[in-house]
């Protein structure tokens, strides 16, 4: 029979460190999802401003801000409970502008391809550059989160 002396103080210290690590990781996950939400919203809006609104002045109609997510065009869902955190950010292309009844999809098509209601010669694609910016920010935040979690894990070994 092998007998081992257990250092209860060291065991308690390890248990406390692990509990703190668990809490730190859960909190960091919440912060990461909130950061992702804020950054993607800002990135999307600034892309629409830079690539669409700053490039032309409409001659026939008043801007409704539908492309920036007004009238239900942007759909977000955030769930931060426990380890399973979810986040969605999407454009509801079927949402309708209450002023002219057009959908976001129709408005985006007109912006992408030009339309008679817009300034002559306007034809500036914006969906692809915006998508690239959103993907870049998502990847950047994911890497930041992984680095933070690794840092927390390294703390436990000390």
ChimeraX commands (.cxc) that place a marker at each C-alpha (Angstrom):
marker #1 position 0.00,0.00,0.00 radius 0.5
marker #1 position 1.34,3.41,-0.95 radius 0.5
marker #1 position 0.68,6.29,1.35 radius 0.5
marker #1 position 0.90,9.85,0.15 radius 0.5
marker #1 position 0.97,13.00,2.16 radius 0.5
marker #1 position -1.37,15.53,0.63 radius 0.5
marker #1 position -0.58,19.18,1.09 radius 0.5
marker #1 position -4.08,20.53,1.73 radius 0.5
marker #1 position -2.98,24.15,1.58 radius 0.5
marker #1 position -1.39,23.64,-1.84 radius 0.5
marker #1 position -4.51,21.76,-3.01 radius 0.5
marker #1 position -6.79,24.55,-1.81 radius 0.5
marker #1 position -4.57,27.12,-3.50 radius 0.5
marker #1 position -4.73,25.18,-6.79 radius 0.5
marker #1 position -8.50,24.80,-6.53 radius 0.5
marker #1 position -8.88,28.54,-5.92 radius 0.5
marker #1 position -6.59,29.33,-8.86 radius 0.5
marker #1 position -8.63,27.04,-11.12 radius 0.5
marker #1 position -11.90,28.61,-9.99 radius 0.5
marker #1 position -10.48,32.07,-10.66 radius 0.5
marker #1 position -9.21,30.94,-14.07 radius 0.5
marker #1 position -12.65,29.60,-14.91 radius 0.5
marker #1 position -14.28,32.90,-13.94 radius 0.5
marker #1 position -11.66,34.92,-15.84 radius 0.5
marker #1 position -12.22,32.89,-19.00 radius 0.5
marker #1 position -16.00,33.24,-18.75 radius 0.5
marker #1 position -15.68,37.00,-18.22 radius 0.5
marker #1 position -13.20,37.38,-21.06 radius 0.5
marker #1 position -15.62,35.55,-23.34 radius 0.5
marker #1 position -18.34,38.02,-22.43 radius 0.5
marker #1 position -16.05,40.99,-23.05 radius 0.5
marker #1 position -14.97,39.51,-26.37 radius 0.5
marker #1 position -18.52,39.05,-27.61 radius 0.5
marker #1 position -19.43,42.60,-26.54 radius 0.5
marker #1 position -16.31,43.96,-28.26 radius 0.5
marker #1 position -17.15,41.99,-31.39 radius 0.5
marker #1 position -20.67,43.42,-31.37 radius 0.5
marker #1 position -19.46,47.01,-31.01 radius 0.5
marker #1 position -16.64,46.70,-33.54 radius 0.5
marker #1 position -18.71,44.98,-36.22 radius 0.5
marker #1 position -21.49,47.54,-35.86 radius 0.5
marker #1 position -18.99,50.42,-36.13 radius 0.5
marker #1 position -17.14,48.75,-39.02 radius 0.5
marker #1 position -20.34,48.18,-40.95 radius 0.5
marker #1 position -21.63,51.71,-40.44 radius 0.5
marker #1 position -18.31,53.35,-41.27 radius 0.5
marker #1 position -18.01,51.22,-44.41 radius 0.5
marker #1 position -21.43,52.29,-45.62 radius 0.5
marker #1 position -20.55,55.92,-44.86 radius 0.5
marker #1 position -17.14,55.76,-46.52 radius 0.5
marker #1 position -18.00,53.60,-49.51 radius 0.5
marker #1 position -21.52,54.84,-50.21 radius 0.5
marker #1 position -22.73,57.98,-48.46 radius 0.5
marker #1 position -19.47,59.95,-48.76 radius 0.5
marker #1 position -19.20,59.16,-52.47 radius 0.5
marker #1 position -22.34,60.80,-53.78 radius 0.5
marker #1 position -25.25,63.05,-52.96 radius 0.5
marker #1 position -28.66,61.77,-53.98 radius 0.5
marker #1 position -30.42,64.11,-56.38 radius 0.5
marker #1 position -33.93,62.71,-56.23 radius 0.5
marker #1 position -34.55,61.11,-52.85 radius 0.5
marker #1 position -33.78,61.64,-49.19 radius 0.5
marker #1 position -31.54,59.13,-47.44 radius 0.5
marker #1 position -33.39,56.83,-45.08 radius 0.5
marker #1 position -30.29,55.29,-43.44 radius 0.5
marker #1 position -31.67,51.88,-44.35 radius 0.5
marker #1 position -28.23,50.78,-45.59 radius 0.5
marker #1 position -26.81,51.66,-42.17 radius 0.5
marker #1 position -29.25,49.29,-40.50 radius 0.5
marker #1 position -32.30,51.44,-39.83 radius 0.5
marker #1 position -35.79,49.94,-39.99 radius 0.5
marker #1 position -34.68,46.48,-38.89 radius 0.5
marker #1 position -32.04,45.98,-41.58 radius 0.5
marker #1 position -29.44,44.88,-39.01 radius 0.5
marker #1 position -30.27,41.85,-36.91 radius 0.5
marker #1 position -28.12,41.04,-33.87 radius 0.5
marker #1 position -28.43,38.36,-31.23 radius 0.5
marker #1 position -26.09,38.03,-28.25 radius 0.5
marker #1 position -26.15,35.19,-25.72 radius 0.5
marker #1 position -23.56,35.32,-22.92 radius 0.5
marker #1 position -24.58,32.55,-20.52 radius 0.5
marker #1 position -21.93,30.11,-19.34 radius 0.5
marker #1 position -19.38,28.66,-21.73 radius 0.5
marker #1 position -21.63,28.59,-24.77 radius 0.5
marker #1 position -21.63,32.14,-26.03 radius 0.5
marker #1 position -23.33,32.99,-29.29 radius 0.5
marker #1 position -23.28,36.07,-31.43 radius 0.5
marker #1 position -24.92,36.78,-34.75 radius 0.5
marker #1 position -24.72,39.89,-36.88 radius 0.5
marker #1 position -26.53,39.85,-40.17 radius 0.5
marker #1 position -28.38,42.04,-42.58 radius 0.5
marker #1 position -32.05,41.26,-43.03 radius 0.5
marker #1 position -32.33,41.85,-46.75 radius 0.5
marker #1 position -36.11,41.55,-46.60 radius 0.5
marker #1 position -36.60,44.41,-44.14 radius 0.5
marker #1 position -38.55,47.22,-45.75 radius 0.5
marker #1 position -38.04,50.92,-45.66 radius 0.5
marker #1 position -41.26,52.42,-44.28 radius 0.5
marker #1 position -40.89,55.47,-46.53 radius 0.5
marker #1 position -40.60,53.91,-49.98 radius 0.5
marker #1 position -41.34,50.23,-49.27 radius 0.5
marker #1 position -38.09,49.05,-50.84 radius 0.5
marker #1 position -36.19,46.22,-49.21 radius 0.5
marker #1 position -32.57,46.48,-48.13 radius 0.5
marker #1 position -31.75,44.02,-50.90 radius 0.5
marker #1 position -33.30,46.30,-53.53 radius 0.5
marker #1 position -31.51,49.35,-52.12 radius 0.5
marker #1 position -28.18,47.52,-52.02 radius 0.5
marker #1 position -28.68,46.34,-55.59 radius 0.5
marker #1 position -29.31,49.91,-56.72 radius 0.5
marker #1 position -26.18,51.12,-54.94 radius 0.5
marker #1 position -24.08,48.25,-56.29 radius 0.5
marker #1 position -25.29,48.59,-59.86 radius 0.5
marker #1 position -26.34,52.21,-60.16 radius 0.5
marker #1 position -29.88,53.43,-60.49 radius 0.5
marker #1 position -31.64,56.32,-62.15 radius 0.5
marker #1 position -32.42,57.85,-58.74 radius 0.5
marker #1 position -28.74,58.21,-57.94 radius 0.5
marker #1 position -26.17,60.63,-59.24 radius 0.5
marker #1 position -25.21,60.12,-62.85 radius 0.5
marker #1 position -22.33,57.71,-63.20 radius 0.5
marker #1 position -22.55,56.39,-59.66 radius 0.5
marker #1 position -21.65,52.73,-59.59 radius 0.5
marker #1 position -19.45,51.90,-56.63 radius 0.5
marker #1 position -19.57,48.39,-55.17 radius 0.5
marker #1 position -19.47,48.36,-51.38 radius 0.5
marker #1 position -20.59,44.95,-50.17 radius 0.5
marker #1 position -17.31,43.11,-50.86 radius 0.5
marker #1 position -15.01,45.67,-49.15 radius 0.5
marker #1 position -17.37,45.85,-46.18 radius 0.5
marker #1 position -17.46,42.06,-45.91 radius 0.5
marker #1 position -13.65,41.94,-45.93 radius 0.5
marker #1 position -13.49,44.51,-43.11 radius 0.5
marker #1 position -16.04,42.60,-41.03 radius 0.5
marker #1 position -14.17,39.32,-41.53 radius 0.5
marker #1 position -10.85,40.98,-40.63 radius 0.5
marker #1 position -12.28,42.42,-37.40 radius 0.5
marker #1 position -13.89,39.10,-36.45 radius 0.5
marker #1 position -10.58,37.27,-36.96 radius 0.5
marker #1 position -8.64,39.93,-35.05 radius 0.5
marker #1 position -10.93,39.70,-32.03 radius 0.5
marker #1 position -10.87,35.90,-32.11 radius 0.5
marker #1 position -7.06,35.93,-32.00 radius 0.5
marker #1 position -7.10,38.45,-29.17 radius 0.5
marker #1 position -9.48,36.23,-27.19 radius 0.5
marker #1 position -7.31,33.14,-27.72 radius 0.5
marker #1 position -4.22,35.06,-26.58 radius 0.5
marker #1 position -6.02,36.22,-23.45 radius 0.5
marker #1 position -7.19,32.71,-22.57 radius 0.5
marker #1 position -3.66,31.36,-23.05 radius 0.5
marker #1 position -2.41,34.08,-20.73 radius 0.5
marker #1 position -4.92,33.06,-18.06 radius 0.5
marker #1 position -3.85,29.41,-18.38 radius 0.5
marker #1 position -0.19,30.37,-17.99 radius 0.5
marker #1 position -1.09,32.14,-14.73 radius 0.5
marker #1 position -2.33,28.87,-13.21 radius 0.5
marker #1 position 1.09,27.26,-13.64 radius 0.5
marker #1 position 2.76,29.91,-11.50 radius 0.5
marker link #1:1,2 radius 0.2
marker link #1:2,3 radius 0.2
marker link #1:3,4 radius 0.2
marker link #1:4,5 radius 0.2
marker link #1:5,6 radius 0.2
marker link #1:6,7 radius 0.2
marker link #1:7,8 radius 0.2
marker link #1:8,9 radius 0.2
marker link #1:9,10 radius 0.2
marker link #1:10,11 radius 0.2
marker link #1:11,12 radius 0.2
marker link #1:12,13 radius 0.2
marker link #1:13,14 radius 0.2
marker link #1:14,15 radius 0.2
marker link #1:15,16 radius 0.2
marker link #1:16,17 radius 0.2
marker link #1:17,18 radius 0.2
marker link #1:18,19 radius 0.2
marker link #1:19,20 radius 0.2
marker link #1:20,21 radius 0.2
marker link #1:21,22 radius 0.2
marker link #1:22,23 radius 0.2
marker link #1:23,24 radius 0.2
marker link #1:24,25 radius 0.2
marker link #1:25,26 radius 0.2
marker link #1:26,27 radius 0.2
marker link #1:27,28 radius 0.2
marker link #1:28,29 radius 0.2
marker link #1:29,30 radius 0.2
marker link #1:30,31 radius 0.2
marker link #1:31,32 radius 0.2
marker link #1:32,33 radius 0.2
marker link #1:33,34 radius 0.2
marker link #1:34,35 radius 0.2
marker link #1:35,36 radius 0.2
marker link #1:36,37 radius 0.2
marker link #1:37,38 radius 0.2
marker link #1:38,39 radius 0.2
marker link #1:39,40 radius 0.2
marker link #1:40,41 radius 0.2
marker link #1:41,42 radius 0.2
marker link #1:42,43 radius 0.2
marker link #1:43,44 radius 0.2
marker link #1:44,45 radius 0.2
marker link #1:45,46 radius 0.2
marker link #1:46,47 radius 0.2
marker link #1:47,48 radius 0.2
marker link #1:48,49 radius 0.2
marker link #1:49,50 radius 0.2
marker link #1:50,51 radius 0.2
marker link #1:51,52 radius 0.2
marker link #1:52,53 radius 0.2
marker link #1:53,54 radius 0.2
marker link #1:54,55 radius 0.2
marker link #1:55,56 radius 0.2
marker link #1:56,57 radius 0.2
marker link #1:57,58 radius 0.2
marker link #1:58,59 radius 0.2
marker link #1:59,60 radius 0.2
marker link #1:60,61 radius 0.2
marker link #1:61,62 radius 0.2
marker link #1:62,63 radius 0.2
marker link #1:63,64 radius 0.2
marker link #1:64,65 radius 0.2
marker link #1:65,66 radius 0.2
marker link #1:66,67 radius 0.2
marker link #1:67,68 radius 0.2
marker link #1:68,69 radius 0.2
marker link #1:69,70 radius 0.2
marker link #1:70,71 radius 0.2
marker link #1:71,72 radius 0.2
marker link #1:72,73 radius 0.2
marker link #1:73,74 radius 0.2
marker link #1:74,75 radius 0.2
marker link #1:75,76 radius 0.2
marker link #1:76,77 radius 0.2
marker link #1:77,78 radius 0.2
marker link #1:78,79 radius 0.2
marker link #1:79,80 radius 0.2
marker link #1:80,81 radius 0.2
marker link #1:81,82 radius 0.2
marker link #1:82,83 radius 0.2
marker link #1:83,84 radius 0.2
marker link #1:84,85 radius 0.2
marker link #1:85,86 radius 0.2
marker link #1:86,87 radius 0.2
marker link #1:87,88 radius 0.2
marker link #1:88,89 radius 0.2
marker link #1:89,90 radius 0.2
marker link #1:90,91 radius 0.2
marker link #1:91,92 radius 0.2
marker link #1:92,93 radius 0.2
marker link #1:93,94 radius 0.2
marker link #1:94,95 radius 0.2
marker link #1:95,96 radius 0.2
marker link #1:96,97 radius 0.2
marker link #1:97,98 radius 0.2
marker link #1:98,99 radius 0.2
marker link #1:99,100 radius 0.2
marker link #1:100,101 radius 0.2
marker link #1:101,102 radius 0.2
marker link #1:102,103 radius 0.2
marker link #1:103,104 radius 0.2
marker link #1:104,105 radius 0.2
marker link #1:105,106 radius 0.2
marker link #1:106,107 radius 0.2
marker link #1:107,108 radius 0.2
marker link #1:108,109 radius 0.2
marker link #1:109,110 radius 0.2
marker link #1:110,111 radius 0.2
marker link #1:111,112 radius 0.2
marker link #1:112,113 radius 0.2
marker link #1:113,114 radius 0.2
marker link #1:114,115 radius 0.2
marker link #1:115,116 radius 0.2
marker link #1:116,117 radius 0.2
marker link #1:117,118 radius 0.2
marker link #1:118,119 radius 0.2
marker link #1:119,120 radius 0.2
marker link #1:120,121 radius 0.2
marker link #1:121,122 radius 0.2
marker link #1:122,123 radius 0.2
marker link #1:123,124 radius 0.2
marker link #1:124,125 radius 0.2
marker link #1:125,126 radius 0.2
marker link #1:126,127 radius 0.2
marker link #1:127,128 radius 0.2
marker link #1:128,129 radius 0.2
marker link #1:129,130 radius 0.2
marker link #1:130,131 radius 0.2
marker link #1:131,132 radius 0.2
marker link #1:132,133 radius 0.2
marker link #1:133,134 radius 0.2
marker link #1:134,135 radius 0.2
marker link #1:135,136 radius 0.2
marker link #1:136,137 radius 0.2
marker link #1:137,138 radius 0.2
marker link #1:138,139 radius 0.2
marker link #1:139,140 radius 0.2
marker link #1:140,141 radius 0.2
marker link #1:141,142 radius 0.2
marker link #1:142,143 radius 0.2
marker link #1:143,144 radius 0.2
marker link #1:144,145 radius 0.2
marker link #1:145,146 radius 0.2
marker link #1:146,147 radius 0.2
marker link #1:147,148 radius 0.2
marker link #1:148,149 radius 0.2
marker link #1:149,150 radius 0.2
marker link #1:150,151 radius 0.2
marker link #1:151,152 radius 0.2
marker link #1:152,153 radius 0.2
marker link #1:153,154 radius 0.2
marker link #1:154,155 radius 0.2
marker link #1:155,156 radius 0.2
marker link #1:156,157 radius 0.2
marker link #1:157,158 radius 0.2
view
